[in-house]
Amino acid sequence: MFSKRLKELKPYIPGEQPGDANYIKLNTNENPFGPSPRVKDILNTFDPENLRLYPDPLFKNLRSKLADKYGLLPNQVFAGNGSDEVLSFVFFAFFDTLNGNLIFPEHTYSFYPVYCDFYGISYQKIPLKSDFSIDINSFLKTHEIAGLIFPNPNAPTGILMPLKEVEDLIQRFPKDRLVVIDEAYIDFGGQSAVPLIDKYNNLLVIKTFSKSMSLAGIRLGYALGNEKLIAALFAVKDSFNSYPIDTLTLKIAEAAVSDMGYYDKINKKIIQNRKKLTLDLEQKGWNVLPSSANFIFTRKEGLSGSHVYKKFKEKGILVRHFNHDGIKDFVRITIGTDEMMESFMSVLKTEF
Ligand SMILES: *Cc1c(COP(=O)(O)O)cnc(C)c1O
């Protein structure tokens, strides 16, 4: 009774979420500071009567708030159940194997090849430079491209592509192929490509409430781009599930967006803690890639990443290790509060 399709699936493996609250979680890039206090107000005053009806299938209020935030029109905004869902709709809508391969960096968000396999999209991984940054020339040298996707800053390296270079890349890219920039981590010190949207019809920018907005638990992500691209995503959504975002999530997200002052403050603190952790690690002889995200990617000569991961886990701290050729000796560490970073450094000093 199992389909052939099912047997061929190669699911993504998410970071551990142990029910055990005693772990210090530095493994899935969640925000260590809670969401805006306005989110709590919503939860305290929400009337369950509102749950009797289906949610708004067009997310009109949320889209108009997001459009205002970015100086766009509501019809340039799509939203979904986490940016993972938005990304899967993007893959379905825009990457056609008849046009060639989808290209993305060799080391990047490991959900991209999973969606490719799911939808039968052929892809080509483009090697990074020796410093682990993205080489836009090798993107542009590739032929028979169905489209391009990369996170900026890239994951799990944390390395940012400056906006100038992003625009150079889009300018030189085929106009009839989509460029998707996954900006899950852009609020931790990068410059967003959103201002380029009105200039380039083939640019789609993906964002999430999970990292900088500290709302991974509500599952909400969105896409910004030309209205025709957005209409295509609505067509996919309405062929799959008309109501991927529930009423309470919409209310929570609208409240969070109205309090960007709060988020600027907590995310500045994360940037400070990232700088401090980087210096502390370098002082101990660790090599840290230059990060513009809420995590760092680091290794120490002579240590394997899986050994580092295991040692930290024994001491109650979860970090992320990817068993992928080329990055096996690295671990990825989410930036936490002062206390979390102190615990991390104290384990590092005694164990390594
Ligand atoms: C975390 C992450 C996502 C997924 O975000 P959700 O909105 O929680 O689904 C997408 N892309 C990248 C690069 C991420 O790191």
The ligand as an SDF file (V2000), in Angstrom:
LIG
                    3D

 15 15  0  0  0  0  0  0  0  0999 V2000
   15.5150   28.2410    9.6040 C   0  0  0  0  0  0  0  0  0  0  0  0
   15.6030   28.3600    8.1210 C   0  0  0  0  0  0  0  0  0  0  0  0
   14.4730   28.2640    7.3180 C   0  0  0  0  0  0  0  0  0  0  0  0
   13.1530   27.7560    7.8640 C   0  0  0  0  0  0  0  0  0  0  0  0
   12.4410   28.6460    8.5170 O   0  0  0  0  0  0  0  0  0  0  0  0
   10.9520   28.3180    9.0110 P   0  0  0  0  0  0  0  0  0  0  0  0
   10.2620   29.6010    8.7120 O   0  0  0  0  0  0  0  0  0  0  0  0
   11.0830   28.0300   10.4620 O   0  0  0  0  0  0  0  0  0  0  0  0
   10.3900   27.1860    8.2290 O   0  0  0  0  0  0  0  0  0  0  0  0
   14.5960   28.4960    5.9650 C   0  0  0  0  0  0  0  0  0  0  0  0
   15.7930   28.7530    5.4020 N   0  0  0  0  0  0  0  0  0  0  0  0
   16.9130   28.8110    6.1300 C   0  0  0  0  0  0  0  0  0  0  0  0
   18.2110   29.0710    5.4750 C   0  0  0  0  0  0  0  0  0  0  0  0
   16.8460   28.5940    7.5110 C   0  0  0  0  0  0  0  0  0  0  0  0
   17.9610   28.5750    8.2370 O   0  0  0  0  0  0  0  0  0  0  0  0
  1  2  1  0
  2  3  1  0
  2 14  2  0
  3  4  1  0
  3 10  2  0
  4  5  1  0
  5  6  1  0
  6  7  2  0
  6  8  1  0
  6  9  1  0
 10 11  1  0
 11 12  2  0
 12 13  1  0
 12 14  1  0
 14 15  1  0
M  END
$$$$
